[in-house]
Amino acid sequence: MKPDINVIIPAFNEENGVGSVVSEIPKELVSEIIVVNNASTDDTEKAALNAGATVLIEEVKGYGRACLKGIDYVKNKNQKPDIIVFIDADYSDYPAEMTKLVQPITEQSADLVIGSRALGQKEKGSMTPQQIFGNWLATTLLKLFYNVKFTDLGPFRAITYESLLALDMQDKTYGWTVEMQLKAAKQKMNCQEVAVNYRNRIGFSKISGTVKGTIMAGYKIIWTIFRYL
């Protein structure tokens, strides 16, 4: 039987990218695309609506907070999905690769699948040196302290709905992705990675594009890793 898949897209000032992301998601694969407009001051909401997405409003900034808003919306639906996919709104990931991202779950060989940019092809300049180093450091610490092997904290990921609920996600900002991965490891979930390609994002990165954002994200990721030991 075909699984019911919902997509959650956190979006902060992504009017130029979000429409393309929504439009290129394989429509035969998903039942609903949910864009969480996270305190945007541009036309993110309009672009997402025009592309056919359901749009939620989260007025307080925070990547994890936007994801949690999407999850709360799904929890209140009459028809619960089988799988949740997360993807960023900046068009750096390839939405069409969602098919291979969910395949390990549909084949019942995984609970959580991370789209690994480290295993795929990266367009030159799509990841900053500090991003690459930060991913290496974080995944090394995850292996050391949680005995789980990941190559990336990539935002493009799929998880079964029941597994997502079991993780009881809490982080409201930059620690969201690593929290999901370490909690899945602690709960002995079946975690896999698939190679995904990555390109230069549309627009300016609010995290890796600034020194402050990079430092804050790095600190929060490391803090989250040690918090759950």
Salt bridges, closest charged atoms under 4 A:
GLU14 OE2 - ARG201 NH2 2.82
GLU14 OE2 - LYS206 NZ 2.90
GLU32 OE1 - LYS77 NZ 2.65
ASP90 OD2 - ARG201 NH1 3.20
GLU97 OE2 - LYS100 NZ 3.52
ASP152 OD2 - ARG117 NE 2.80
ASP171 OD1 - LYS220 NZ 2.70
GLU179 OE2 - LYS183 NZ 2.69
